[in-house]
Structure formats: structure tokens, C-alpha cells
């Protein structure tokens, strides 16, 4: 979440610098959720979308040092 300053529809959002967030746990949970969605995309044959999501998952895992399961579709 971010806090905003200003009124009405024009807000300037500021990060919550002092808020404690476990980014590693969030990233790990997000990667697991995205893996589920990846399987669903492949099930319906949305291969281009699946390829983009796969790249996003790989980037997220690399950035946060999350180990990935080996792919059995290689």
C-alpha cells in the first residue's frame, strides 16, 4: 500500500518506506500462484500468454533467489 497526498482525483502516491514487508515471502507465494496460472494457460492452449508468464516467473525467481522445479516439458 502507498499513502497519498493531495485531495480529489489527483494524488501523489508515496511509498511506505517504514512499513515492514516480507518481500521474499510475498515473491515466493506469488511465484507459486503464477505457476498455477501457467498450468491453466497451457491447458487451454494459450501458448503465447504462457510463454510470457513463464518469462515473468523466471525473472521473479531470479530476482528473489527462488529455486524453480525442473521442467518436464523440455
N, C-alpha and C positions, 0 to 999 in steps of 0.2 A: 504494500500500500504506500501511497505517497500523500503527503499533505499539500494542500493548495493554498495559495494566497490570492486575494482578489475577490471580486464579487461577480455574480451573474454568470454568464457563459464563458467569460474569458478568465481562465485560471492559469496560473503559472505553477506547475507541479514541481515539488522539491522532493528529493529522495529522503528517506528516513535514515539518516546517517547513524543515528544512535540506536536504532532498533536492532535487536539480536535476531538473526535469521540463520538457521542451519541450512546453508545453501547446498552442501553436499548431500544431505538427506533429501532435500527437495529435488535436486537433479537426479538422484538415483530413483526416486519414486516416479518422476516424470519420464525417465528413460524406460522404466518398466511399463508405464501406461502407453507410451508411444509404440513399444514393441507389440503390444496387444492390438493397437490400431493398425500396425503394419501387417500383421497376420490377416486382419479383416479386409484390408485393401487388396491383398493378394488373393483372398478367397473370391472377391467379386471381379477380379481381373483388371483392377485399376493399377496397371503396372508402372505407368509413368508417375503417378502420385506416390506409389510405393517406393520408387527409386528416390524421389525427392525426400520422402520421410526417412528412408534408410540413411541418406546422407546427413540429414539433420540429427538423427540418433547417434551416428558415428561422431559427428562434431561435438555433440553434448558430452558423450562418453569420454572423448579425448580431452576436452577442456576440464572435466572434473575427475579424470582418472578412474572412471568407472569401467571395470572389466566387462567384456562382452562375451556372451556364449558363442561358441563356434557355429558358423552357419552350416547347415546340412544340405543346402541347395547349390553349393559350388560345383 
